[in-house]
């Protein structure tokens, strides 16, 4: 028995040494032009699928809303379509020669569950060109991309362009940048379920601080990181001034228990739980220009931002810690009520804040 074990150990050591010598010799080709052996390709894909399947176990899938789609679609056009192509434009031939080649997603998405798609979007796939989401702690953005991907196979070119806000333009300079921003932020694209904020009516100070925070990573967003990664400091300032100069559209007024509860919290807070009144800082005359104006923002955007503050995932400008402390004691029903109230409150109406 001892001799047999020695033989086994000897064979294993010889195999390890042999594999090392083959790898060291350089005989194994890594040329992208030659591709893998078929068996190698099958094994790698099997391992990848098994890994994603296991990682997805226990993942809780949120409810998908229409408002998730435009933000994710705009990011797909800016950051994903260059490799995967899109219904509006096929991928470049040079990309198709990558190893492994990025797949045409229309025929692949149905083979993955929502939880598995989330794992791929959020964490990427090692040893391929598929990167992780640009920031690690914005699961809400990754889920929005999953919602978009689930819709993706049924989109034609025109539907894709409408959803992404992607239009060809011959304009240059600031007009081109504004048109690009409005692909997501145009007022007519921002329904109550939108996760994208309205920019009109904000102060230039707040918008500039927000853009700077996105640029330096103190306010983390994979979508915005890609959107502004090539902009200069001067362009960020010009964009802030341009959007601050736009007048906000009026919003419909609502009533009901949720609205009234939100109004009470906004005016009085909840002192016994340590929740301050929102309107003591926001949306009032002579307010600090670094504080955002909340009135008229989409309800889904407001709720999502408040949740990020509660979870301590929301960065921002110089007063982000003030808001983190203010939101710390908010409960889920508080967030829903505040989102309902501020989304229906006209930004120009400051009477109840004074």
Secondary structure as UniProt FT lines:
FT   HELIX           2..25
FT   TURN            32..34
FT   HELIX           38..55
FT   TURN            56..58
FT   HELIX           66..68
FT   HELIX           69..75
FT   HELIX           76..80
FT   HELIX           81..84
FT   HELIX           93..96
FT   HELIX           105..107
FT   HELIX           109..111
FT   HELIX           114..123
FT   TURN            126..127
FT   TURN            136..137
FT   HELIX           139..152
FT   TURN            153..154
FT   HELIX           157..164
FT   HELIX           173..185
FT   HELIX           187..189
FT   TURN            192..193
FT   TURN            200..201
FT   HELIX           204..216
FT   HELIX           222..228
FT   TURN            229..230
FT   HELIX           233..244
FT   HELIX           257..268
FT   HELIX           271..273
FT   HELIX           278..280
FT   TURN            285..286
FT   TURN            289..290
FT   TURN            295..296
FT   HELIX           299..310
FT   TURN            311..312
FT   TURN            318..319
FT   HELIX           320..327
FT   TURN            328..329
FT   HELIX           332..344
FT   TURN            347..348
FT   HELIX           351..353
//
